[in-house]
């Protein structure tokens, strides 16, 4: 398993190439979803609810990437940046999430 897949559990490119959506979370409150179409679109939110229940105001960031292996890797890099920013701003919430484990 490559390093970037182990961090967020992002599947290999062929998973998206087949039209499959992928969602996940890190530390219970950093959530993300990747949806393939003409582009690979990744959405990030910080609430403990499913994306289908979100209001537009709850969405923290949305980014499009090319629908290829390069786009998948760029999405993982972008997610890492989003998570690093989130962790820096919410270290107390992350500590609480880890103490529940």
C-alpha positions as CSV (number, residue, x, y, z in Angstrom):
1,X,0.0,0.0,0.0
2,X,1.4,3.4,-0.9
3,X,1.9,6.0,1.8
4,X,-0.8,8.5,0.5
5,X,-3.4,5.7,0.5
6,X,-2.7,4.8,4.0
7,X,-3.3,8.3,5.3
8,X,-6.9,8.8,4.0
9,X,-7.7,5.3,2.6
10,X,-8.0,6.7,-0.9
11,X,-8.5,3.8,-3.3
12,X,-6.4,3.4,-6.5
13,X,-7.3,5.4,-9.6
14,X,-9.2,2.6,-11.3
15,X,-11.8,2.8,-8.5
16,X,-12.7,6.3,-9.7
17,X,-12.3,5.4,-13.3
18,X,-15.2,3.0,-12.9
19,X,-17.4,5.8,-11.6
20,X,-17.3,5.0,-7.9
21,X,-17.6,7.7,-5.2
22,X,-15.5,7.6,-2.1
23,X,-15.9,9.2,1.3
24,X,-14.1,9.0,4.5
25,X,-13.0,10.8,7.7
26,X,-9.9,11.4,9.7
27,X,-10.1,11.9,13.5
28,X,-13.9,11.6,13.4
29,X,-14.5,15.3,12.4
30,X,-12.5,15.9,9.3
31,X,-14.7,14.5,6.5
32,X,-14.2,14.3,2.7
33,X,-15.9,12.9,-0.4
34,X,-14.4,12.3,-3.9
35,X,-16.9,12.1,-6.8
36,X,-15.7,11.3,-10.4
37,X,-17.4,12.9,-13.4
38,X,-15.7,14.9,-16.1
39,X,-13.4,15.8,-13.2
40,X,-12.6,14.3,-9.8
41,X,-14.4,16.6,-7.3
42,X,-13.4,16.5,-3.7
43,X,-15.5,18.1,-0.9
44,X,-14.3,18.7,2.7
45,X,-16.5,19.4,5.7
46,X,-16.0,19.3,9.5
47,X,-19.3,18.1,10.9
48,X,-20.2,14.7,12.1
49,X,-22.9,14.3,9.5
50,X,-23.3,12.7,6.1
51,X,-22.6,14.9,3.1
52,X,-26.2,14.5,1.9
53,X,-27.4,16.2,5.1
54,X,-25.0,19.2,4.8
55,X,-26.1,22.7,4.1
56,X,-24.0,24.5,1.6
57,X,-22.6,26.7,4.4
58,X,-21.2,23.6,6.2
59,X,-18.9,22.8,3.3
60,X,-15.4,24.0,4.0
61,X,-13.8,23.5,0.6
62,X,-14.4,22.0,-2.8
63,X,-11.7,21.4,-5.4
64,X,-11.7,19.8,-8.9
65,X,-8.9,17.6,-10.2
66,X,-8.3,15.9,-13.5
67,X,-9.8,12.4,-13.7
68,X,-6.5,10.5,-14.0
69,X,-3.8,9.2,-11.7
70,X,-2.1,12.6,-11.5
71,X,-5.4,14.2,-10.5
72,X,-5.9,11.5,-7.8
73,X,-2.4,12.3,-6.4
74,X,-3.0,16.0,-6.5
75,X,-6.3,15.4,-4.6
76,X,-4.4,13.5,-1.9
77,X,-1.9,16.3,-1.6
78,X,-4.7,18.9,-1.4
79,X,-6.5,16.8,1.3
80,X,-3.2,16.7,3.2
81,X,-3.0,20.5,3.1
82,X,-6.7,20.8,4.1
83,X,-6.1,18.4,7.0
84,X,-2.9,20.2,8.1
85,X,-4.8,23.5,8.1
86,X,-7.7,22.0,10.0
87,X,-5.4,20.3,12.6
88,X,-3.6,23.6,13.2
89,X,-6.9,25.4,13.8
90,X,-8.6,22.7,15.8
91,X,-6.0,21.0,17.9
92,X,-8.2,20.9,21.0
93,X,-11.0,19.2,19.1
94,X,-8.6,16.6,17.6
95,X,-7.3,15.9,21.1
96,X,-10.8,15.2,22.3
97,X,-11.5,13.0,19.3
98,X,-8.4,10.9,20.1
99,X,-9.2,10.6,23.7
100,X,-12.5,9.0,22.7
101,X,-10.7,6.2,20.9
